[in-house]
Amino acid sequence: MRLFIAVNFDKEVKAEVLKIIDGIKGYSKKGRFVNKDHMHLTLEFLGEVAEDRLEDIKAAMNSIDAEPFSIVLSGLGYFKRNGGDVCWLGIEENKNLKDLQGDLHQRLKEKGFVLESREFTPHLTIGRKVKMEDIFNPNDFKEDIGKIIINVSSLNLMKSENTNGNLIHTGIFAKSLG
């Protein structure tokens, strides 16, 4: 199973993000933008995991002791790629989020999971293989993006599968904070 642990968004946040995406799409020459079913903030990507390791993941998640908190979207950026960029919305610096992700990362490593070693850069991917028109100015969206507040009240273990050419994310476990 291909797994990741994420913060999922409520329908109001998804609706606000979709408005931003719709505005940005108008300036794109090419690319695929995410739909509401794929909106989340990845805390840890686990990759292919055997089913018999699920209990270890759940135990790591259940050992997290954190209170609910809020994060704010901030800015629009790109990870440069050949063939088109990955377009993302950033997250304002947030100690609670950084601590939560760091704690989760450490607890998963203690259970024997091999995880990415690069620094956590919280972001919401909104488009892949994106090429923008020259007239596009990301600052035109800055004010709207900064008004989106996300309540973080649970960690969600998600399965990602490709079914008939469609990517499907399914929640298989949730750990409430607080």
C-alpha positions in Angstrom: 0.0 0.0 0.0 1.2 3.5 -0.8 0.7 5.6 2.4 1.1 9.1 3.7 0.1 10.9 6.9 -1.6 14.2 6.4 -3.7 17.0 7.7 -7.0 16.9 5.8 -9.1 20.1 5.2 -12.7 20.8 5.8 -15.0 21.6 3.0 -14.9 25.4 3.7 -11.1 25.5 3.3 -11.3 23.3 0.2 -13.8 25.7 -1.3 -11.6 28.7 -0.6 -8.5 27.0 -2.1 -10.6 26.0 -5.2 -11.3 29.7 -5.7 -7.6 30.4 -5.7 -6.9 27.6 -8.1 -9.6 28.7 -10.5 -8.0 32.2 -10.6 -4.5 30.8 -11.2 -5.7 28.3 -13.9 -6.7 31.3 -16.0 -3.0 32.1 -16.3 -1.7 28.7 -17.0 -0.5 27.5 -20.4 -0.5 23.9 -19.3 -0.6 21.7 -16.2 -2.9 19.7 -14.0 -4.5 21.3 -10.9 -5.7 19.3 -7.9 -9.3 18.8 -7.2 -10.9 19.0 -3.7 -10.4 15.2 -3.1 -6.6 15.6 -3.2 -6.2 18.7 -1.0 -4.2 17.9 2.1 -1.0 18.9 3.9 1.4 15.9 3.9 3.3 15.5 7.2 5.1 12.3 6.2 5.2 10.3 3.0 5.7 6.7 3.8 5.6 5.2 0.3 5.0 1.5 -0.2 4.2 -0.1 3.1 3.3 -3.7 3.9 -0.1 -4.2 5.5 1.5 -5.9 8.5 3.2 -2.5 9.4 -0.1 -0.6 9.8 -0.2 -1.3 13.6 3.3 0.3 13.9 2.1 3.4 12.1 -1.1 3.7 14.2 1.0 3.2 17.4 3.3 6.0 16.3 0.4 8.3 15.5 -1.4 7.4 18.8 1.7 8.3 20.8 1.6 11.9 19.6 0.5 14.3 22.4 -0.5 17.6 20.9 -3.3 20.1 21.2 -5.4 21.3 18.2 -4.1 24.5 16.5 -4.5 26.6 13.4 -2.3 27.3 10.5 -2.6 30.0 7.8 -1.8 29.7 4.1 0.8 32.1 2.9 2.0 32.8 -0.6 2.3 30.9 -3.9 5.5 29.2 -5.1 7.0 26.6 -7.4 9.3 23.6 -7.2 11.1 23.8 -10.6 10.8 20.6 -12.7 11.6 19.7 -16.3 8.4 19.6 -18.2 6.5 21.9 -15.8 6.7 23.1 -12.2 4.9 21.9 -9.1 2.8 24.8 -8.0 2.0 25.2 -4.2 0.5 27.3 -1.5 2.8 27.9 1.4 2.1 27.7 5.1 3.0 30.6 7.5 5.8 29.6 9.9 4.1 27.7 12.8 5.9 26.2 15.8 3.1 23.8 16.6 3.1 22.4 13.1 6.9 22.0 13.0 6.8 20.3 16.4 4.0 18.0 15.4 5.7 16.9 12.2 9.1 16.5 14.0 7.5 14.4 16.7 5.7 12.2 14.2 8.9 11.8 12.1 10.9 10.7 15.1 8.2 8.2 16.3 8.0 6.6 12.9 11.8 6.3 12.7 11.8 4.6 16.1 9.3 2.1 14.6 11.8 1.4 11.8 10.4 3.4 9.0 12.8 4.8 6.5 11.7 8.4 5.8 12.9 11.4 3.8 15.7 13.2 5.5 15.2 16.6 3.9 13.8 19.5 6.0 10.0 19.6 6.3 8.7 22.4 4.0 4.9 22.6 4.7 2.9 23.3 1.5 -0.3 22.4 -0.3 0.4 21.2 -3.8 -2.2 22.7 -6.1 -0.7 21.9 -9.6 1.7 19.7 -11.4 3.6 20.2 -14.7 2.4 23.8 -14.6 3.6 26.4 -17.1 2.3 30.0 -16.5 1.8 32.9 -18.9 4.4 35.6 -18.7 1.9 38.1 -17.4 1.1 36.0 -14.3 1.8 37.7 -11.0 1.6 35.5 -7.9 1.3 38.6 -5.7 -2.2 39.2 -7.2 -3.4 36.3 -5.1 -1.4 37.0 -1.9 -4.2 38.7 0.0 -6.8 36.0 -0.7 -4.3 33.2 0.1 -3.4 34.8 3.5 -7.1 34.7 4.6 -7.3 30.9 4.6 -7.1 29.5 8.1 -6.8 25.7 8.5 -7.7 24.0 11.8 -5.4 21.1 12.6 -7.3 18.8 14.9 -6.3 15.3 13.7 -3.6 13.3 11.9 -4.9 11.1 9.0 -3.2 8.0 7.6 -4.1 8.0 3.9 -3.8 5.3 1.2 -3.1 6.5 -2.3 -4.1 4.2 -5.2 -4.3 4.6 -8.9 -7.6 3.0 -10.0 -8.4 3.0 -13.8 -6.1 6.0 -14.2 -7.6 8.0 -11.3 -5.7 8.8 -8.2 -7.8 7.9 -5.1 -7.0 9.0 -1.6 -8.7 7.0 1.2 -8.5 7.6 4.9 -7.7 4.5 6.8 -7.0 5.8 10.3 -7.3 9.1 12.2 -5.7 10.3 15.4 -7.5 13.2 17.1 -5.4 15.9 18.7 -6.1 17.0 22.3 
